[in-house]
Amino acid sequence: MTTDPAADDLREAADELAVAGQLPRFLLMYKFAIEELMTKLRILSEEFDFVHQHDPIEHITSRVKRPEAIKEKVRRRGLGDDWVAAAHVLDDIAGIRVVCPFVSDVHEVARMLTAQDDVELLRTKDYITRPKANGYRSLHLIVRIPVFLSDRVEKVKVEVQLRTIAMDFWAAVEHKLSYKYADRVPDDFAGELAAAARTAADLDARMAALHERIR
């Protein structure tokens, strides 16, 4: 398992902002929640690999939404003027993306993580079983975990996205292409994307079959 260097940069930047008093304290709680979950996932990765000689996690990335992005989302959803208070109803302020070799690993990591006593599963969005119309496939978990602060314990929500390498490749390229075209998407764009998603799903199935043959 590898971790994204950008995640380390994010933590360093958040630390600097916190010292400077520029980062709202409630955003620090989301940063801490990510660190808690990252530790859990690293332990699961290493221990599972030791026991089964197979690491179910290829790599992990994480992010905390910037205040400007939170404000904009709160404004779009009509959640009032107090964006700090309204932000607590959002599910994706803190996000972790877990990329796995196989679809079976996605479900196994989700099972192991949500089986832990201090991980409360709030919602599941299974876009692997039921892909989005554009072909997007991933398993989204909204979880809540305790963050132990100096004067209290806060329950903090984190969105955990789990997907295979093929799903992650498709999602990353789709995002770049959609951002590039913006409102000028070609007529055949959606169809080609959906076809590419089916190809990625077929690749997942074929690689899983090969993996089963050598186990």
C-alpha positions in Angstrom: 0.0 0.0 0.0 1.2 3.5 -0.8 -0.1 6.9 0.4 -0.4 10.0 -1.7 2.4 12.6 -1.0 -0.3 15.2 -1.5 -2.1 14.0 1.6 1.1 14.6 3.6 1.3 18.1 2.1 -2.3 18.7 3.1 -1.6 17.8 6.7 1.5 20.0 6.8 -0.5 22.9 5.3 -3.3 22.4 7.8 -0.9 22.3 10.7 0.6 25.7 9.6 -2.8 27.3 9.1 -3.9 26.1 12.5 -0.8 27.6 14.2 -1.5 30.8 12.4 -5.1 30.8 13.6 -6.4 30.8 10.0 -8.1 27.4 10.0 -11.4 27.1 11.7 -11.2 24.7 14.6 -14.0 22.6 13.3 -12.0 21.9 10.1 -9.2 20.7 12.3 -11.6 18.0 13.6 -12.1 16.8 10.0 -8.4 16.6 9.5 -8.0 14.6 12.7 -10.9 12.3 11.7 -9.0 11.6 8.4 -5.9 10.8 10.3 -7.7 8.4 12.5 -9.2 6.6 9.6 -6.0 6.6 7.6 -4.3 4.8 10.6 -7.1 2.2 10.7 -6.8 1.6 7.0 -3.0 1.3 7.1 -3.3 -1.3 9.9 -5.9 -3.3 8.0 -3.7 -3.2 4.9 -0.6 -4.4 6.7 -2.2 -7.0 8.9 -4.3 -8.5 6.0 -1.3 -8.7 3.8 0.7 -10.5 6.6 -2.1 -13.1 7.2 -3.3 -13.6 3.6 -0.2 -12.7 1.5 -2.4 -10.2 -0.4 -2.7 -6.5 0.2 -6.3 -5.4 -0.4 -5.3 -1.7 -0.7 -3.3 -0.3 -3.5 -3.1 3.3 -2.3 -5.1 5.9 -0.3 -5.6 9.6 -0.8 -7.4 12.1 1.4 -8.6 15.7 1.5 -10.5 18.2 3.6 -12.7 20.7 1.6 -11.4 24.2 1.7 -13.6 26.8 3.4 -14.4 28.5 0.1 -15.7 25.2 -1.4 -17.8 24.6 1.8 -19.3 28.0 1.6 -20.2 27.6 -2.1 -21.9 24.2 -1.5 -23.8 25.5 1.5 -24.9 28.5 -0.6 -26.0 26.2 -3.5 -28.0 24.0 -1.2 -29.7 26.9 0.5 -28.6 25.9 4.0 -28.5 29.4 5.5 -25.9 32.1 6.1 -24.1 30.4 9.0 -21.9 28.2 6.8 -19.9 26.8 9.8 -23.1 25.5 11.4 -24.6 24.3 8.2 -21.4 22.5 7.2 -22.2 19.8 9.8 -25.0 18.5 7.6 -22.7 18.0 4.6 -21.2 14.5 4.1 -18.1 15.2 2.1 -16.1 17.9 4.1 -13.6 15.1 4.9 -13.0 12.5 2.2 -10.8 9.5 1.8 -10.3 7.5 -1.4 -9.2 3.9 -1.1 -8.1 2.2 -4.3 -8.0 -1.6 -4.3 -6.7 -4.2 -6.8 -10.0 -6.1 -7.1 -13.7 -5.5 -6.6 -13.7 -8.2 -3.9 -11.1 -6.1 -2.1 -13.3 -3.1 -2.2 -16.1 -5.0 -0.3 -13.6 -6.7 2.0 -12.0 -3.4 3.1 -15.5 -1.9 3.6 -16.5 -4.8 5.7 -13.4 -4.7 7.9 -13.6 -1.0 8.4 -17.3 -0.8 9.3 -16.9 -3.8 11.6 -14.8 -1.7 14.0 -16.7 -0.7 17.2 -15.9 3.0 16.9 -16.8 3.3 13.2 -20.5 4.1 12.8 -21.9 3.5 9.3 -24.4 6.2 8.4 -25.1 5.6 4.7 -23.9 3.4 1.8 -24.0 4.4 -1.8 -23.2 1.4 -3.9 -22.4 2.6 -7.4 -20.7 -0.7 -8.2 -23.9 -2.7 -8.1 -25.9 0.3 -9.5 -23.5 2.5 -11.6 -24.4 6.1 -12.3 -25.9 6.9 -15.7 -22.5 8.2 -17.0 -20.9 4.9 -16.0 -19.3 6.0 -12.7 -18.6 3.0 -10.4 -17.5 3.2 -6.8 -18.6 2.3 -3.3 -19.3 5.3 -1.0 -19.5 5.0 2.7 -20.5 7.8 5.0 -19.1 7.0 8.4 -18.8 8.8 11.7 -15.9 8.3 14.1 -15.0 9.8 17.5 -12.2 12.4 17.6 -10.7 12.9 21.1 -9.9 16.6 21.7 -8.3 18.2 24.7 -11.7 19.1 26.2 -14.3 16.9 24.6 -15.0 14.1 22.1 -16.5 15.0 18.7 -18.3 12.6 16.4 -17.1 13.5 12.9 -18.4 12.4 9.5 -16.1 11.2 6.7 -16.9 10.1 3.2 -14.9 7.0 2.3 -14.8 6.2 -1.4 -13.6 2.7 -2.3 -12.9 1.7 -5.9 -10.6 -0.5 -8.0 -7.7 0.7 -10.0 -9.7 0.5 -13.2 -12.6 2.5 -11.7 -10.2 5.1 -10.4 -8.6 5.5 -13.8 -12.0 6.0 -15.5 -13.1 8.5 -12.8 -9.9 10.5 -13.0 -9.9 10.8 -16.8 -13.7 11.5 -16.9 -13.2 14.4 -14.4 -10.4 15.9 -16.5 -12.4 15.6 -19.7 -15.6 16.9 -18.3 -13.7 19.9 -16.7 -12.1 20.6 -20.1 -15.3 20.6 -22.1 -17.4 22.3 -19.4 -20.6 23.3 -21.2 -19.3 22.3 -24.6 -19.5 18.5 -24.3 -19.7 16.8 -27.7 -22.9 14.9 -28.5 -21.3 11.5 -28.4 -19.3 12.2 -25.3 -21.7 10.6 -22.8 -22.0 7.4 -24.9 -18.3 7.0 -25.2 -17.8 7.5 -21.5 -20.4 4.9 -20.7 -18.7 2.5 -23.1 -15.3 3.1 -21.6 -16.9 2.4 -18.1 -18.2 -0.9 -19.4 -14.7 -1.7 -20.7 -13.2 -0.9 -17.3 -15.8 -3.2 -15.6 -14.9 -6.0 -18.0 -11.2 -5.5 -17.2 -12.0 -5.7 -13.5 -13.9 -9.0 -14.1 -11.1 -10.5 -16.2 -8.3 -9.5 -13.8 -10.4 -11.0 -10.9 -10.7 -14.2 -12.8 -7.0 -14.4 -13.3 -6.4 -13.7 -9.7 -8.7 -16.5 -8.7 -6.7 -18.9 -10.9 -3.4 -18.3 -9.1 -4.7 -18.1 -5.5 
